[in-house]
Amino acid sequence: MKNNYSGFSRRGPDVVVEEIVGVLSRKASYEFKALFDVVHENLRARNAASGGEEMMRLKTYEKLQNLVGQGAVKKTITENGKKYEGVASAMKALTLQLKTLRADAAKRVPGTPVK
């Protein structure tokens, strides 16, 4: 018997990635601690920070490194530490993609607000 279940489900956009993209879309570079502080505060304001601060820090770092690997975020190593800066064209593309995912998710789940 053939199994058609792939193990993946289509989900809405990741709120951590949305916040990272939102913060790095500004024309500024951040050290990870400062970036995390802004992202975490924004998630708390949206009531979307769950799992504790340390778990959120790990998730944020993982998502940030994925964005660096995709070329959407530029990591610069300075004598004071590492700084992260969004690549403008990639940030615009990601923002559009996240809005599309959010709209698609809202269509599937009644009562979900579209931003």
C-alpha positions as CSV (number, residue, x, y, z in Angstrom):
1,M,0.0,0.0,0.0
2,K,1.3,3.4,-1.0
3,N,1.6,6.1,1.7
4,N,0.8,9.6,0.4
5,Y,1.5,11.3,3.7
6,S,4.7,13.4,3.4
7,G,4.9,14.5,7.0
8,F,4.7,18.2,6.2
9,S,1.7,20.5,6.5
10,R,1.3,23.9,5.0
11,R,1.4,26.4,7.8
12,G,1.1,30.2,7.9
13,P,4.2,32.4,8.1
14,D,6.5,32.1,11.1
15,V,6.1,35.1,13.4
16,V,9.7,35.1,14.4
17,V,10.8,35.4,10.8
18,E,8.2,38.1,10.2
19,E,9.7,40.2,13.1
20,I,13.3,39.6,12.1
21,V,12.5,40.7,8.5
22,G,10.5,43.7,9.8
23,V,13.4,44.9,12.0
24,L,16.1,44.2,9.5
25,S,14.1,46.0,6.7
26,R,15.1,49.2,8.4
27,K,18.4,50.6,7.2
28,A,20.4,49.7,10.3
29,S,22.7,46.9,11.4
30,Y,22.3,45.2,14.8
31,E,24.3,42.9,17.0
32,F,22.4,39.8,17.9
33,K,21.6,40.9,21.4
34,A,20.1,44.2,20.3
35,L,18.3,42.5,17.4
36,F,16.8,39.9,19.8
37,D,15.7,42.6,22.3
38,V,13.7,44.4,19.6
39,V,12.3,41.2,18.1
40,H,11.3,39.8,21.5
41,E,9.7,43.0,22.6
42,N,7.7,43.1,19.3
43,L,6.6,39.5,19.8
44,R,5.5,40.2,23.3
45,A,3.5,43.2,22.1
46,R,1.8,40.9,19.6
47,N,1.3,38.3,22.4
48,A,3.2,35.9,20.1
49,A,6.3,35.1,22.4
50,S,5.9,31.7,23.8
51,G,8.2,29.1,25.3
52,G,10.3,31.4,27.5
53,E,12.9,33.9,26.7
54,E,15.8,31.5,26.3
55,M,13.9,29.3,23.9
56,M,12.8,32.4,21.9
57,R,16.5,33.5,21.8
58,L,17.5,30.1,20.3
59,K,14.6,30.2,17.7
60,T,15.5,33.7,16.8
61,Y,19.2,32.9,16.3
62,E,18.3,29.8,14.2
63,K,16.0,31.8,12.0
64,L,18.5,34.6,11.6
65,Q,21.2,32.1,10.6
66,N,18.8,30.6,8.0
67,L,18.3,34.1,6.6
68,V,22.1,34.6,6.5
69,G,22.4,31.3,4.6
70,Q,19.8,32.4,2.1
71,G,21.6,35.6,1.5
72,A,18.8,37.8,2.8
73,V,20.9,39.0,5.7
74,K,24.5,40.1,5.6
75,K,26.7,39.2,8.6
76,T,29.7,41.4,9.2
77,I,32.4,40.5,11.6
78,T,33.9,43.5,13.3
79,E,36.4,43.9,16.2
80,N,33.4,44.6,18.4
81,G,31.4,41.5,17.4
82,K,29.1,40.3,14.6
83,K,26.6,42.7,13.1
84,Y,23.5,41.7,11.0
85,E,22.0,43.8,8.3
86,G,19.2,43.1,5.9
87,V,19.8,43.0,2.1
88,A,17.3,45.5,0.8
89,S,16.1,43.5,-2.3
90,A,15.9,40.3,-0.4
91,M,14.0,42.0,2.5
92,K,11.4,43.4,0.0
93,A,10.9,39.9,-1.6
94,L,10.6,38.2,1.9
95,T,8.1,40.8,3.0
96,L,6.0,40.2,0.0
97,Q,6.2,36.5,0.4
98,L,5.3,36.7,4.1
99,K,2.2,38.8,3.3
100,T,1.1,36.3,0.7
101,L,1.5,33.5,3.2
102,R,-0.4,35.4,5.8
103,A,-3.2,36.1,3.4
104,D,-3.3,32.4,2.3
105,A,-3.4,31.3,6.0
106,A,-6.3,33.7,6.7
107,K,-8.3,32.2,3.8
108,R,-7.9,28.7,5.4
109,V,-8.7,29.8,8.9
110,P,-11.9,31.8,9.3
111,G,-11.6,34.8,11.6
112,T,-7.9,35.3,11.2
113,P,-7.0,39.0,10.6
114,V,-5.0,39.8,7.5
115,K,-2.2,42.3,8.0
